[in-house]
């Protein structure tokens, strides 16, 4: 079900909270469990049959492109989108609109996240519901710090980052896990050639417009490598024998 899909891996960030590790490399090339962080995302995609991948670049972008190459070593076809200046998550996606020509939907992953997600389940849920966007969600003790995404009993997103203030139904709060599937209709809600956040700006606007946004709750293995403490926690989990259903290649 994932074959023929294009995926975008967001990898252009500065990685400021992981300094000094990111002084001389992009966050995506920081090693976790003996693997470059971005390799986990690439192997996840390959494992689920995705072959065409776009990676955006900025901070030490040449180093990332050199390490990953054209994707052949991963069984992928990779193209790059260079950003100067940085375009944030929404601007990065809008910037590759031409590379998505002819697609009905596509996947987006963060390069700083290790997740053992069954992508076929995400794709099926998104298409079966006719969603404009489907966000992978998780419960987490720090979900309020990351920003709440709240869903109703049918898993439709009804409140995003506290907006709207009042909703006439019970909701369950989650946090966004950094993986989403988007209809290309999302691009219609995005301005051109400017920096903006898809979560802080695009999704709230789409929710207000009545677009069908859905969540997909996920309770499997997930780690975001945002701070040094996150890297240490991920190293410990992997060293303890956590089994991923895909295998990252050596850095």
C-alpha positions as CSV (number, residue, x, y, z in Angstrom):
1,X,0.0,0.0,0.0
2,X,3.0,2.3,0.5
3,X,4.5,1.6,-2.9
4,X,4.5,4.6,-5.2
5,X,4.4,7.0,-2.3
6,X,6.9,9.9,-2.0
7,X,8.2,10.8,1.5
8,X,9.9,13.9,2.7
9,X,12.4,13.7,5.5
10,X,12.9,17.1,7.3
11,X,16.6,17.4,8.1
12,X,17.5,21.1,7.7
13,X,17.3,22.2,11.4
14,X,20.3,23.8,13.2
15,X,20.2,21.3,16.1
16,X,21.0,24.0,18.6
17,X,19.9,22.0,21.6
18,X,22.4,19.3,20.8
19,X,25.5,21.5,20.6
20,X,28.4,21.0,20.7
21,X,27.6,17.7,18.8
22,X,26.1,19.7,16.0
23,X,28.8,22.3,15.6
24,X,30.4,20.3,12.8
25,X,27.6,18.2,11.5
26,X,23.8,18.3,11.0
27,X,21.7,16.8,13.7
28,X,20.7,14.1,11.2
29,X,24.3,12.7,11.2
30,X,24.6,12.6,15.0
31,X,25.0,8.9,15.9
32,X,22.5,7.1,18.1
33,X,23.1,3.4,18.8
34,X,26.0,3.4,16.4
35,X,23.9,4.7,13.5
36,X,23.5,8.2,12.0
37,X,20.1,9.4,13.1
38,X,18.7,10.0,9.6
39,X,19.4,6.3,8.7
40,X,16.6,5.2,10.9
41,X,14.0,7.2,8.9
42,X,15.4,6.0,5.6
43,X,15.4,2.4,6.6
44,X,11.9,2.7,8.0
45,X,10.7,4.0,4.6
46,X,12.6,1.3,2.6
47,X,11.3,-1.4,4.9
48,X,7.7,-0.4,4.1
49,X,8.2,-0.1,0.3
50,X,8.7,3.6,-0.1
51,X,11.3,4.4,-2.7
52,X,11.2,8.1,-3.6
53,X,12.4,10.4,-0.8
54,X,13.1,14.2,-0.6
55,X,15.4,15.5,2.1
56,X,15.7,19.2,2.8
57,X,19.2,20.6,3.7
58,X,20.6,23.7,5.4
59,X,23.0,23.3,8.3
60,X,26.0,21.3,7.1
61,X,23.8,20.2,4.2
62,X,26.7,19.1,2.0
63,X,27.9,16.7,4.7
64,X,24.4,15.1,4.9
65,X,24.1,14.8,1.1
66,X,27.6,13.2,1.0
67,X,26.7,10.7,3.7
68,X,23.4,9.6,2.2
69,X,24.1,10.1,-1.5
70,X,21.5,9.3,-4.1
71,X,19.9,6.7,-1.8
72,X,21.1,3.7,-3.8
73,X,22.8,2.2,-0.7
74,X,19.4,2.2,1.0
75,X,17.4,1.0,-1.9
76,X,15.9,4.5,-2.3
77,X,15.9,7.3,-4.9
78,X,16.8,10.5,-3.0
79,X,16.7,14.1,-4.1
80,X,17.6,17.2,-2.1
81,X,15.9,20.5,-1.4
82,X,18.4,23.1,-0.3
83,X,17.2,26.0,1.9
84,X,18.8,29.4,2.4
85,X,17.3,30.8,4.5
86,X,15.6,28.1,6.6
87,X,12.0,27.7,5.8
88,X,10.7,25.9,8.9
89,X,8.5,22.8,8.5
90,X,5.6,24.3,6.5
91,X,7.9,26.3,4.2
92,X,10.1,23.3,3.6
93,X,7.1,21.2,2.4
94,X,5.7,24.0,0.3
95,X,9.1,24.5,-1.3
96,X,9.1,21.0,-2.8
97,X,5.6,21.3,-4.3
98,X,7.0,20.8,-7.8
99,X,8.6,17.5,-6.8
100,X,5.2,16.3,-5.6
101,X,3.5,17.0,-8.9
102,X,1.1,14.2,-9.8
103,X,0.9,12.9,-6.2
104,X,-2.4,12.6,-4.3
105,X,-0.7,12.2,-0.9
106,X,2.7,11.9,0.6
107,X,4.5,11.2,3.9
108,X,6.5,13.5,6.0
109,X,9.0,12.4,8.7
110,X,11.3,14.3,11.0
111,X,15.0,13.2,10.7
112,X,15.5,13.5,14.4
113,X,12.9,10.9,15.3
114,X,13.3,7.1,15.7
115,X,9.9,5.4,15.5
116,X,8.9,1.8,14.8
117,X,5.7,2.7,13.0
118,X,3.8,0.4,10.6
119,X,3.5,2.9,7.8
120,X,1.0,0.8,6.0
121,X,-1.4,1.3,8.9
122,X,-0.9,5.1,8.6
123,X,-1.5,5.1,4.9
124,X,-4.6,2.9,5.1
125,X,-6.2,5.0,7.9
126,X,-5.5,8.2,6.0
127,X,-7.0,7.0,2.8
128,X,-10.0,5.1,4.3
129,X,-11.1,8.3,6.1
130,X,-10.6,10.6,3.1
131,X,-8.4,12.7,5.4
132,X,-6.6,15.9,4.3
133,X,-3.9,15.1,6.9
134,X,-3.3,12.3,9.4
135,X,-0.9,12.8,12.2
136,X,0.7,10.1,14.2
137,X,0.0,10.8,17.9
138,X,1.2,9.4,21.2
139,X,0.6,9.8,24.9
140,X,3.5,11.2,26.8
141,X,4.3,12.7,30.2
142,X,5.6,15.8,28.4
143,X,2.8,16.1,25.9
144,X,1.8,19.5,27.2
145,X,5.3,20.8,26.6
146,X,5.3,19.6,23.0
147,X,1.7,21.0,22.4
148,X,-1.6,19.1,22.7
149,X,-3.4,17.6,19.7
150,X,-6.9,16.5,20.8
151,X,-9.1,14.0,19.1
152,X,-12.7,12.9,19.4
153,X,-14.0,9.3,19.7
154,X,-13.6,8.8,15.9
155,X,-10.0,10.0,16.1
156,X,-10.8,13.3,14.2
157,X,-8.7,16.2,15.4
158,X,-11.0,18.8,17.1
159,X,-8.5,21.0,18.9
160,X,-5.0,21.9,17.9
161,X,-2.6,23.6,20.4
162,X,-5.5,24.9,22.4
163,X,-7.6,26.2,19.5
164,X,-10.6,26.4,19.4
165,X,-11.1,27.1,23.1
166,X,-14.5,25.3,23.3
167,X,-15.4,22.0,21.7
168,X,-18.9,20.4,22.2
169,X,-17.6,16.9,22.8
170,X,-15.2,15.0,25.0
171,X,-11.6,14.9,23.7
172,X,-8.5,12.9,24.4
173,X,-5.2,14.8,24.4
174,X,-2.1,13.5,22.6
175,X,1.2,14.9,21.3
176,X,2.3,14.9,17.7
177,X,5.0,12.2,17.1
178,X,6.6,13.8,14.1
179,X,5.2,11.6,11.3
180,X,2.2,12.6,9.2
181,X,0.6,11.8,5.9
182,X,-0.7,14.7,3.9
183,X,-3.0,15.1,0.9
184,X,-1.6,17.6,-1.6
185,X,-4.6,19.7,-0.7
186,X,-2.6,20.8,2.3
187,X,-0.4,22.8,-0.1
188,X,-3.4,25.0,-0.9
189,X,-3.2,26.4,2.7
190,X,0.4,27.3,2.5
191,X,2.0,30.6,1.3
192,X,4.9,30.5,-1.1
193,X,8.6,31.1,-0.4
194,X,8.4,32.0,3.2
195,X,9.2,30.4,6.6
196,X,6.3,29.0,8.6
197,X,5.4,26.1,10.8
198,X,2.9,23.5,9.6
199,X,1.8,22.7,13.2
200,X,1.5,26.3,14.5
201,X,0.1,27.8,11.4
202,X,-1.2,25.5,8.7
203,X,-3.0,22.9,10.7
204,X,-4.9,25.3,12.9
205,X,-6.0,27.2,9.8
206,X,-7.2,23.9,8.2
207,X,-9.0,22.9,11.3
208,X,-10.9,26.2,11.4
209,X,-11.8,25.7,7.7
210,X,-13.3,22.3,8.5
211,X,-10.8,20.2,6.7
212,X,-10.8,16.5,7.8
213,X,-7.7,16.2,10.0
214,X,-7.3,12.9,11.8
215,X,-5.0,11.4,14.4
216,X,-3.5,7.9,14.5
217,X,-2.7,7.0,18.1
218,X,0.6,5.0,18.3
219,X,2.1,3.4,21.4
220,X,5.1,1.6,20.0
221,X,8.8,2.6,20.2
222,X,9.4,6.3,19.7
223,X,12.3,8.6,20.6
224,X,12.9,12.2,19.5
225,X,16.5,13.3,19.7
226,X,16.1,16.9,20.6
227,X,18.4,17.4,23.6
228,X,21.4,15.5,25.1
229,X,19.1,13.8,27.6
230,X,17.0,12.4,24.7
231,X,20.1,11.0,23.1
232,X,21.2,9.3,26.3
233,X,17.7,7.9,26.8
234,X,17.6,6.5,23.3
235,X,21.0,5.0,23.6
236,X,19.9,3.2,26.8
237,X,16.7,1.9,25.2
238,X,18.6,0.5,22.2
239,X,21.3,-1.0,24.3
240,X,18.7,-2.7,26.5
241,X,17.6,-4.7,23.4
242,X,14.7,-2.8,22.0
243,X,13.8,-4.5,18.7
244,X,12.9,-2.4,15.7
245,X,11.0,-4.1,12.9
246,X,13.5,-2.5,10.4
247,X,17.2,-2.3,10.6
248,X,19.3,0.8,10.4
249,X,22.5,0.5,8.3
250,X,25.9,1.3,9.8
251,X,27.0,4.9,9.8
